[in-house]
Amino acid sequence: MFITEEDYQVVVGENALKVISRTSTENRTNAEHEAQEEIASYLRPKYDCPAVFAAEGEKRNRLIVMFTCDIALYHMAASLPQNMGIEIRKERYERAVKWLEGVQAGKIVPDLPVLTDENGEIANGSFIYGCQKKQRYNW
């Protein structure tokens, strides 16, 4: 699994995690998969998402781990009665989405494996374009 129990300790306490996940590992696993898919939807055009989420231990990108936890917690907190603790979850969720939008726009460049084709070339890479100097036909 990409996210471990210890990863949540950075963003939420152990007791709060039990309350938010309703002590159901199935509920937590579903929220984590939804968070991974949401993150992948931003990263997929340029980065190798299966490789990003297959990484384990210290090979994982720490920001992706933190934002996956934040987004999963947001989805789990949305199902709580009376929106308990939703303010901080919403704030952290919006921060994660803002970062992902920056990555998607190319303003933020995370240290993630780039998507390559079968030849090892960068897929969907940048390209250089231009045109000839403007011709002026003033006789």
C-alpha positions in Angstrom: 0.0 0.0 0.0 1.3 3.5 -0.9 0.0 5.1 2.4 0.9 3.7 5.8 -0.6 4.3 9.2 2.5 6.3 10.1 2.0 8.7 7.2 -1.2 10.0 8.7 0.6 11.0 11.9 2.0 14.0 10.1 -1.4 15.5 9.3 -3.8 14.0 12.0 -3.6 12.4 15.4 -4.1 8.7 15.9 -7.5 9.1 17.8 -8.8 11.6 15.2 -7.9 9.2 12.4 -10.0 6.5 14.1 -12.9 8.9 14.4 -12.6 10.1 10.8 -12.2 6.7 9.3 -14.9 5.3 11.6 -12.4 2.6 12.6 -13.0 0.9 9.3 -9.9 -0.1 7.2 -12.2 -0.5 4.2 -13.5 3.1 4.5 -9.9 4.3 4.8 -8.7 2.2 1.9 -11.5 3.4 -0.4 -10.6 7.0 0.5 -6.9 6.5 -0.2 -7.7 5.0 -3.6 -10.0 7.9 -4.4 -7.2 10.3 -3.3 -4.7 8.5 -5.5 -6.9 8.7 -8.5 -7.6 12.4 -7.9 -3.9 13.1 -7.7 -3.2 11.0 -10.8 -5.8 13.0 -12.8 -3.6 16.0 -12.4 -0.2 14.2 -12.9 -1.1 11.7 -15.6 -0.4 13.8 -18.7 3.3 14.2 -17.8 4.3 11.8 -15.0 4.3 8.0 -14.7 1.6 7.7 -12.1 1.8 3.9 -11.7 5.5 4.3 -10.8 4.7 7.2 -8.4 2.2 5.2 -6.4 4.2 1.9 -6.6 7.1 3.5 -4.8 7.7 2.3 -1.2 9.4 3.7 1.9 11.9 6.5 1.3 11.5 6.3 -2.4 8.1 7.9 -2.2 7.8 11.7 -2.8 7.0 13.1 0.6 4.7 15.8 -0.8 2.6 13.3 -2.7 2.3 11.2 0.4 1.2 14.2 2.5 -1.3 15.4 -0.1 -2.7 11.8 -0.6 -3.3 11.7 3.2 -4.9 15.2 3.2 -7.2 14.4 0.3 -8.2 11.0 1.8 -8.9 12.6 5.1 -11.0 15.2 3.4 -13.1 12.5 1.7 -13.5 10.6 4.9 -14.4 13.7 6.9 -17.1 14.6 4.4 -19.1 11.6 5.6 -19.0 12.5 9.3 -22.2 13.7 10.9 -22.5 17.5 11.5 -19.3 18.1 9.4 -17.1 17.4 12.4 -13.6 18.9 11.8 -14.3 19.6 8.2 -12.8 23.2 8.3 -9.2 22.1 8.6 -9.7 19.2 6.2 -11.2 21.5 3.6 -8.3 24.0 4.0 -5.7 21.3 3.6 -7.6 19.8 0.6 -7.7 23.1 -1.1 -4.0 23.5 -0.5 -3.3 20.1 -2.1 -5.4 20.9 -5.1 -3.7 24.3 -5.6 -0.3 22.5 -5.5 -1.5 19.9 -8.0 -2.9 22.6 -10.3 0.6 24.3 -10.2 2.2 21.0 -11.2 -0.3 20.6 -14.0 0.4 24.1 -15.3 4.2 23.5 -15.2 4.8 26.2 -12.5 5.8 23.5 -10.0 8.2 20.7 -11.0 8.2 17.9 -8.5 10.8 15.1 -8.3 8.6 12.4 -9.9 9.3 9.8 -12.6 8.5 11.3 -16.0 6.2 9.4 -18.4 8.2 7.7 -21.2 7.2 5.7 -24.3 8.4 2.2 -25.2 11.7 3.6 -26.6 12.5 5.4 -23.3 11.8 8.8 -24.9 9.9 11.4 -22.9 6.2 11.1 -23.8 4.1 14.2 -24.1 7.3 16.2 -23.8 7.8 19.8 -24.6 8.4 20.9 -28.1 10.0 24.0 -29.6 8.2 26.0 -32.2 8.8 29.2 -34.1 8.5 30.8 -37.4 10.5 32.7 -39.9 11.2 36.4 -39.7 8.3 38.5 -40.9 8.6 39.4 -44.6 7.9 43.0 -45.6 7.2 43.6 -49.2 7.4 47.3 -49.4 8.4 48.3 -52.9 
